[in-house]
Amino acid sequence: MRSDIPKVQKVVAIMWPSFLVAGVATILFFTAFDPIDLLVTTRFSDMSRMGTYTVGFFLFWLLTTASSMLTCYFQRPCIFKSQQNNGNTVSGHTV
């Protein structure tokens, strides 16, 4: 990402899409799997359905946030050491 973009805009560009995808993933996952059946053999068997939905949503949000962050990280151009030593710049960025 470019350095002239405000930090809050960078954070929102990662968190908002991941929030939306986490919501869809939660709906699809818990449509296929009943939370009570998933927890019956764990130490969390007394957790309510709503609690399971909440934990599931936040886990999906964490997963999709990590995915979005990695996508943004890998969009940056590579800077090789030999190019840094030459001091070549293009559009204000060292190439």
N, CA, C and O of each residue as an XYZ file, in Angstrom:
380
protein
N       0.836     -1.176      0.000
C       0.000      0.000      0.000
C       0.881      1.240      0.000
O       1.991      1.229      0.531
N       0.381      2.287     -0.591
C       1.150      3.522     -0.663
C       1.165      4.212      0.695
O       0.238      4.067      1.493
N       2.229      4.961      0.942
C       2.397      5.604      2.238
C       1.506      6.828      2.413
O       1.310      7.271      3.545
N       0.955      7.395      1.332
C       0.117      8.581      1.472
C      -1.338      8.244      1.816
O      -2.150      9.153      1.989
N      -1.671      6.987      1.914
C      -3.014      6.567      2.313
C      -3.072      6.593      3.842
O      -2.190      6.032      4.493
N      -4.085      7.228      4.430
C      -4.179      7.281      5.901
C      -4.259      5.886      6.521
O      -4.827      4.962      5.940
N      -3.684      5.761      7.696
C      -3.628      4.468      8.376
C      -5.025      3.897      8.646
O      -5.250      2.695      8.505
N      -5.960      4.771      9.034
C      -7.316      4.301      9.315
C      -7.958      3.709      8.057
O      -8.714      2.742      8.148
N      -7.667      4.277      6.897
C      -8.203      3.750      5.649
C      -7.595      2.387      5.338
O      -8.278      1.507      4.813
N      -6.329      2.209      5.655
C      -5.685      0.910      5.449
C      -6.318     -0.156      6.344
O      -6.564     -1.281      5.910
N      -6.577      0.218      7.601
C      -7.181     -0.738      8.542
C      -8.585     -1.105      8.099
O      -8.958     -2.278      8.119
N      -9.365     -0.110      7.699
C     -10.743     -0.371      7.255
C     -10.750     -1.210      5.978
O     -11.628     -2.053      5.792
N      -9.777     -0.982      5.102
C      -9.697     -1.758      3.857
C      -9.420     -3.233      4.127
O      -9.701     -4.081      3.281
N      -8.880     -3.540      5.281
C      -8.629     -4.938      5.656
C      -9.790     -5.490      6.486
O     -10.270     -6.596      6.237
N     -10.235     -4.712      7.471
C     -11.220     -5.234      8.427
C     -12.638     -5.339      7.867
O     -13.344     -6.296      8.184
N     -13.074     -4.388      7.049
C     -14.465     -4.407      6.564
C     -14.737     -5.584      5.624
O     -15.715     -6.300      5.841
N     -13.921     -5.820      4.591
C     -14.188     -6.991      3.750
C     -14.093     -8.306      4.523
O     -14.868     -9.233      4.284
N     -13.137     -8.379      5.451
C     -13.004     -9.618      6.223
C     -14.207     -9.811      7.142
O     -14.617    -10.945      7.389
N     -14.781     -8.717      7.653
C     -15.993     -8.790      8.474
C     -17.156     -9.357      7.659
O     -17.878    -10.239      8.124
N     -17.328     -8.843      6.445
C     -18.423     -9.315      5.591
C     -18.260    -10.786      5.227
O     -19.224    -11.550      5.273
N     -17.051    -11.182      4.867
C     -16.800    -12.584      4.495
C     -16.962    -13.492      5.709
O     -17.469    -14.606      5.582
N     -16.539    -13.033      6.881
C     -16.711    -13.830      8.103
C     -18.189    -14.047      8.404
O     -18.576    -15.125      8.853
N     -19.013    -13.038      8.161
C     -20.454    -13.197      8.362
C     -21.045    -14.247      7.444
O     -21.835    -15.087      7.876
N     -20.667    -14.201      6.189
C     -21.158    -15.191      5.224
C     -20.626    -16.586      5.578
O     -21.369    -17.565      5.518
N     -19.358    -16.677      5.941
C     -18.774    -17.969      6.304
C     -19.457    -18.560      7.534
O     -19.685    -19.768      7.597
N     -19.783    -17.715      8.511
C     -20.475    -18.183      9.709
C     -21.851    -18.732      9.362
O     -22.248    -19.790      9.849
N     -22.569    -18.010      8.520
C     -23.897    -18.464      8.113
C     -23.816    -19.805      7.388
O     -24.575    -20.725      7.693
N     -22.906    -19.915      6.441
C     -22.788    -21.153      5.677
C     -22.322    -22.316      6.545
O     -22.836    -23.429      6.427
N     -21.347    -22.059      7.419
C     -20.819    -23.129      8.269
C     -21.887    -23.656      9.223
O     -22.082    -24.866      9.337
N     -22.577    -22.745      9.906
C     -23.554    -23.197     10.893
C     -24.879    -23.607     10.261
O     -25.745    -24.140     10.955
N     -25.056    -23.376      8.975
C     -26.183    -23.979      8.267
C     -25.925    -25.466      8.066
O     -26.851    -26.275      8.097
N     -24.671    -25.815      7.861
C     -24.298    -27.213      7.624
C     -24.041    -27.988      8.916
O     -24.275    -29.195      8.967
N     -23.564    -27.312      9.955
C     -23.188    -27.998     11.196
C     -23.909    -27.380     12.388
O     -23.916    -26.162     12.567
N     -24.519    -28.247     13.204
C     -25.215    -27.793     14.403
C     -24.188    -27.551     15.513
O     -23.372    -28.429     15.792
N     -24.214    -26.381     16.146
C     -23.232    -26.079     17.187
C     -23.262    -27.060     18.358
O     -22.217    -27.379     18.925
N     -24.428    -27.529     18.717
C     -24.536    -28.461     19.830
C     -23.834    -29.776     19.490
O     -23.158    -30.354     20.341
N     -23.988    -30.248     18.258
C     -23.314    -31.484     17.840
C     -21.798    -31.317     17.792
O     -21.061    -32.265     18.064
N     -21.331    -30.126     17.449
C     -19.892    -29.887     17.396
C     -19.257    -29.881     18.779
O     -18.106    -30.289     18.934
N     -19.996    -29.425     19.784
C     -19.425    -29.249     21.119
C     -19.703    -30.393     22.075
O     -19.214    -30.372     23.205
N     -20.464    -31.380     21.664
C     -20.900    -32.431     22.582
C     -19.719    -33.213     23.171
O     -19.810    -33.673     24.309
N     -18.645    -33.372     22.450
C     -17.507    -34.160     22.946
C     -16.362    -33.292     23.468
O     -15.261    -33.795     23.692
N     -16.611    -31.991     23.664
C     -15.565    -31.087     24.147
C     -15.883    -30.626     25.560
O     -16.954    -30.913     26.095
N     -14.946    -29.914     26.152
C     -15.201    -29.369     27.492
C     -16.111    -28.147     27.448
O     -16.482    -27.613     28.493
N     -16.472    -27.702     26.253
C     -17.371    -26.558     26.090
C     -18.801    -27.004     25.794
O     -19.568    -26.250     25.195
N     -19.163    -28.193     26.195
C     -20.479    -28.738     25.841
C     -21.637    -27.963     26.474
O     -22.774    -28.082     26.020
N     -21.364    -27.173     27.514
C     -22.434    -26.397     28.139
C     -22.619    -25.017     27.497
O     -23.457    -24.239     27.952
N     -21.849    -24.701     26.444
C     -21.963    -23.413     25.763
C     -23.257    -23.361     24.946
O     -23.654    -24.349     24.329
N     -23.898    -22.211     24.952
C     -25.149    -22.057     24.208
C     -24.877    -21.966     22.706
O     -23.742    -21.774     22.271
N     -25.940    -22.109     21.937
C     -25.819    -21.951     20.486
C     -25.328    -20.550     20.130
O     -24.449    -20.390     19.282
N     -25.900    -19.536     20.783
C     -25.516    -18.157     20.493
C     -24.037    -17.927     20.815
O     -23.344    -17.233     20.072
N     -23.558    -18.498     21.904
C     -22.145    -18.389     22.247
C     -21.264    -19.052     21.208
O     -20.199    -18.539     20.864
N     -21.710    -20.195     20.709
C     -20.957    -20.900     19.668
C     -20.943    -20.107     18.375
O     -19.917    -20.033     17.699
N     -22.076    -19.516     18.027
C     -22.123    -18.674     16.830
C     -21.160    -17.490     16.965
O     -20.469    -17.129     16.012
N     -21.124    -16.896     18.152
C     -20.250    -15.746     18.398
C     -18.782    -16.127     18.274
O     -18.014    -15.450     17.591
N     -18.396    -17.208     18.935
C     -17.003    -17.666     18.862
C     -16.646    -18.040     17.424
O     -15.557    -17.716     16.949
N     -17.552    -18.714     16.739
C     -17.318    -19.092     15.350
C     -17.130    -17.880     14.462
O     -16.239    -17.856     13.613
N     -17.974    -16.864     14.657
C     -17.849    -15.644     13.860
C     -16.494    -14.992     14.072
O     -15.829    -14.617     13.106
N     -16.077    -14.852     15.330
C     -14.796    -14.189     15.597
C     -13.617    -15.006     15.083
O     -12.612    -14.432     14.664
N     -13.719    -16.325     15.104
C     -12.646    -17.151     14.525
C     -12.592    -16.986     13.004
O     -11.510    -16.886     12.425
N     -13.758    -16.958     12.364
C     -13.786    -16.711     10.920
C     -13.271    -15.310     10.603
O     -12.577    -15.118      9.604
N     -13.601    -14.337     11.438
C     -13.131    -12.969     11.215
C     -11.613    -12.895     11.356
O     -10.947    -12.214     10.576
N     -11.070    -13.590     12.343
C      -9.616    -13.633     12.514
C      -8.944    -14.267     11.294
O      -7.927    -13.770     10.811
N      -9.508    -15.346     10.810
C      -8.955    -16.037      9.650
C      -9.003    -15.160      8.395
O      -8.020    -15.070      7.659
N     -10.138    -14.522      8.157
C     -10.262    -13.699      6.954
C      -9.465    -12.397      7.070
O      -9.011    -11.864      6.058
N      -9.289    -11.883      8.283
C      -8.433    -10.710      8.478
C      -6.985    -11.055      8.156
O      -6.292    -10.284      7.491
N      -6.530    -12.210      8.626
C      -5.164    -12.645      8.319
C      -4.976    -12.799      6.815
O      -3.932    -12.429      6.277
N      -5.969    -13.336      6.145
C      -5.900    -13.500      4.698
C      -5.816    -12.148      3.996
O      -5.015    -11.973      3.078
N      -6.638    -11.192      4.424
C      -6.617     -9.856      3.822
C      -5.297     -9.138      4.080
O      -4.781     -8.445      3.202
N      -4.750     -9.303      5.287
C      -3.478     -8.672      5.616
C      -2.351     -9.243      4.756
O      -1.499     -8.502      4.267
N      -2.352    -10.549      4.578
C      -1.321    -11.158      3.734
C      -1.451    -10.707      2.286
O      -0.446    -10.490      1.608
N      -2.681    -10.565      1.813
C      -2.885    -10.068      0.454
C      -2.305     -8.669      0.296
O      -1.612     -8.391     -0.683
N      -2.581     -7.794      1.246
C      -2.034     -6.425      1.187
C      -0.511     -6.431      1.301
O       0.168     -5.654      0.630
N       0.013     -7.293      2.135
C       1.467     -7.362      2.304
C       2.148     -7.798      1.009
O       3.163     -7.222      0.617
N       1.601     -8.802      0.353
C       2.230     -9.332     -0.853
C       1.972     -8.476     -2.087
O       2.543     -8.758     -3.141
N       1.141     -7.447     -2.001
C       0.940     -6.522     -3.110
C       2.067     -5.511     -3.224
O       2.246     -4.893     -4.273
N       2.822     -5.340     -2.157
C       3.917     -4.369     -2.185
C       5.006     -4.849     -3.123
O       5.235     -6.053     -3.246
N       5.683     -3.918     -3.789
C       6.761     -4.325     -4.695
C       7.970     -4.827     -3.913
O       8.227     -4.391     -2.790
N       8.696     -5.739     -4.519
C       9.907     -6.273     -3.899
C      11.046     -5.278     -4.078
O      11.178     -4.664     -5.136
N      11.853     -5.123     -3.064
C      13.029     -4.270     -3.136
C      14.243     -5.158     -2.892
O      14.399     -5.740     -1.819
N      15.088     -5.251     -3.892
C      16.279     -6.081     -3.784
C      17.430     -5.256     -3.233
O      17.493     -4.046     -3.452
N      18.341     -5.906     -2.518
C      19.459     -5.195     -1.909
C      20.323     -4.488     -2.949
O      20.793     -3.376     -2.709
N      20.534     -5.120     -4.093
C      21.364     -4.494     -5.124
C      20.713     -3.210     -5.654
O      21.413     -2.263     -6.012
N      19.386     -3.178     -5.703
C      18.670     -1.984     -6.168
C      18.670     -0.896     -5.106
O      18.675      0.287     -5.446
N      18.663     -1.267     -3.816
C      18.716     -0.275     -2.756
C      20.059      0.438     -2.748
O      20.121      1.642     -2.500
N      21.128     -0.289     -3.017
C      22.458      0.300     -3.006
C      22.649      1.298     -4.140
O      23.401      2.262     -3.996
N      21.968      1.075     -5.277
C      22.087      1.987     -6.410
C      21.302      3.271     -6.194
O      21.596      4.288     -6.820
N      20.306      3.235     -5.312
C      19.504      4.424     -5.041
C      18.511      4.746     -6.138
O      18.067      5.889     -6.238
N      18.148      3.776     -6.965
C      17.168      4.007     -8.027
C      15.792      4.198     -7.413
O      15.396      3.448     -6.521
N      15.069      5.195     -7.884
C      13.713      5.422     -7.392
C      12.756      5.574     -8.566
O      13.106      6.116     -9.615
N      11.534      5.079     -8.358
C      10.469      5.248     -9.332
C       9.237      5.660     -8.530
O       8.829      4.957     -7.605
N       8.653      6.787     -8.881
C       7.448      7.299     -8.201
C       7.665      7.443     -6.701
O       6.745      7.197     -5.921
N       8.835      7.825     -6.293
C       9.097      8.023     -4.876
C       9.419      6.767     -4.113
O       9.699      6.833     -2.916
N       9.390      5.615     -4.769
C       9.695      4.347     -4.119
C      11.033      3.839     -4.592
O      11.374      3.967     -5.768
N      11.784      3.271     -3.693
C      13.052      2.667     -4.078
C      12.773      1.367     -4.796
O      12.004      0.540     -4.307
N      13.391      1.174     -5.958
C      13.198     -0.046     -6.735
C      14.460     -0.850     -6.789
O      14.487     -1.916     -7.403
